[in-house]
Amino acid sequence: MPTGATKRGAAAVDYEALARFRYQLRTFLAFSEEAARQAGLTPQQHQALLGIKGFVRPGPATVGDIARFLLIRHHSAVELVNRMVKLGLIGRVADPDDARRVRLKLTAKGEQKLQALSKKNIEELRRAASPALRRLLKSSPQPSGS
């Protein structure tokens, strides 16, 4: 039986693997948060940019989408979006199909910051990843400026 694994009925729990995985997650998140701060963003602003660019399909994100992506309340997402608009990272665009709905779009400044941070994050994942994760990352496309 592998180190750290215990047998409980038919299921084995590999505590060592779970502990190492959670440690790697925390290490990566600490790296990513510090990279965001060095780029002049809060970690939450970085995550919002990432959510606007890559999480919502189809179409542009809404404030509600950002709230769901960041696991925060709607009013907190509104405040975050307001701050990011003031910083010139994102813009609001009226939904042509529903005038009550507002869509979010990255500005050129937001795109540039997100692309630079995404490149650093992918490089760190490739550097620190386990062999299995490395194989997965190797097959994923590089971040583009689109």
C-alpha positions in Angstrom: 0.0 0.0 0.0 1.5 3.5 -0.9 2.8 5.7 1.9 0.1 7.8 3.4 -2.7 5.5 2.1 -5.1 3.7 4.4 -7.6 1.0 3.6 -11.2 1.7 4.5 -13.5 -0.9 3.1 -13.0 -1.0 -0.7 -11.8 2.6 -0.9 -8.2 3.7 -0.2 -7.5 7.3 0.7 -4.0 8.5 -0.2 -3.5 11.3 2.3 0.0 11.9 1.2 -1.1 12.5 -2.4 -3.9 14.8 -1.3 -1.6 16.7 1.1 1.0 17.2 -1.6 -1.6 18.3 -4.2 -3.2 20.8 -1.8 0.3 22.1 -1.0 1.1 22.5 -4.7 -2.2 24.4 -5.1 -1.4 26.8 -2.2 2.1 27.3 -3.5 0.8 28.2 -7.0 -1.9 30.5 -5.6 0.7 32.3 -3.5 2.9 32.7 -6.6 0.0 33.9 -8.7 -1.2 36.4 -6.1 2.2 37.9 -5.7 2.6 38.2 -9.5 -0.7 40.0 -9.6 0.5 42.5 -6.9 3.7 43.1 -8.8 1.7 43.9 -11.9 -0.3 46.5 -9.9 -3.4 44.4 -9.5 -5.1 42.7 -6.5 -5.4 39.0 -6.8 -9.2 39.4 -7.1 -8.8 41.9 -10.0 -6.6 39.4 -11.7 -9.1 36.6 -11.2 -11.9 38.9 -12.5 -9.9 39.7 -15.7 -9.3 35.9 -16.2 -13.0 35.2 -15.6 -14.1 37.9 -18.1 -11.7 36.6 -20.7 -11.9 32.9 -20.3 -14.6 31.6 -18.1 -17.9 32.7 -19.7 -19.1 31.0 -22.8 -20.9 32.0 -24.9 -20.4 35.7 -25.1 -19.3 38.5 -22.9 -19.4 38.2 -19.1 -21.9 40.0 -16.8 -21.4 41.1 -13.2 -23.4 38.1 -12.2 -20.9 35.8 -14.0 -18.0 37.5 -12.2 -19.8 36.9 -8.9 -20.2 33.2 -9.7 -16.7 32.9 -10.9 -15.1 34.5 -7.9 -17.6 33.0 -5.4 -18.6 36.4 -4.1 -21.9 38.2 -3.6 -23.4 40.2 -6.5 -23.0 43.5 -4.7 -19.3 42.7 -4.0 -18.9 42.0 -7.7 -20.5 45.3 -8.6 -18.0 47.2 -6.4 -15.1 45.2 -7.9 -16.3 46.0 -11.4 -16.7 49.7 -10.5 -13.1 49.9 -9.3 -11.8 48.0 -12.3 -13.7 50.4 -14.7 -12.1 53.4 -12.9 -8.6 51.8 -13.3 -9.3 51.4 -17.0 -9.0 47.6 -16.9 -12.5 46.8 -18.1 -15.4 48.6 -19.8 -19.2 48.2 -19.7 -21.1 47.5 -22.9 -24.9 47.5 -23.2 -26.4 44.2 -24.3 -28.0 44.8 -27.7 -30.7 42.2 -26.9 -31.5 43.4 -23.4 -31.0 47.0 -22.4 -31.1 46.1 -18.7 -28.1 43.8 -19.0 -24.6 45.1 -19.0 -21.7 43.1 -20.5 -18.1 43.4 -19.4 -15.1 43.7 -21.8 -11.4 43.9 -21.2 -9.8 47.2 -22.3 -6.4 47.2 -24.0 -4.8 47.8 -20.6 -6.7 44.9 -19.1 -5.8 42.6 -22.0 -2.1 43.5 -21.6 -2.0 42.9 -17.9 -3.9 39.6 -18.2 -1.7 38.3 -21.0 1.5 39.1 -19.0 0.2 37.5 -15.9 -1.2 34.4 -17.7 2.2 33.9 -19.3 3.9 34.0 -15.9 1.3 31.6 -14.4 1.6 29.1 -17.2 5.4 29.2 -16.9 5.2 28.6 -13.1 2.8 25.7 -13.6 5.1 24.1 -16.1 8.1 24.6 -13.8 6.5 23.3 -10.6 4.0 20.7 -12.0 4.0 17.1 -11.4 4.8 14.9 -14.4 1.1 14.2 -15.0 0.2 17.9 -14.9 3.2 18.7 -17.1 1.9 16.4 -19.8 -1.5 18.1 -19.6 0.0 21.6 -19.8 2.3 20.6 -22.7 -0.8 19.8 -24.7 -2.6 23.1 -23.9 -2.2 26.1 -26.2 -0.1 29.1 -25.2 -2.0 32.2 -24.1 -2.6 34.5 -27.1 -3.3 38.2 -27.5 -6.7 37.6 -28.9 
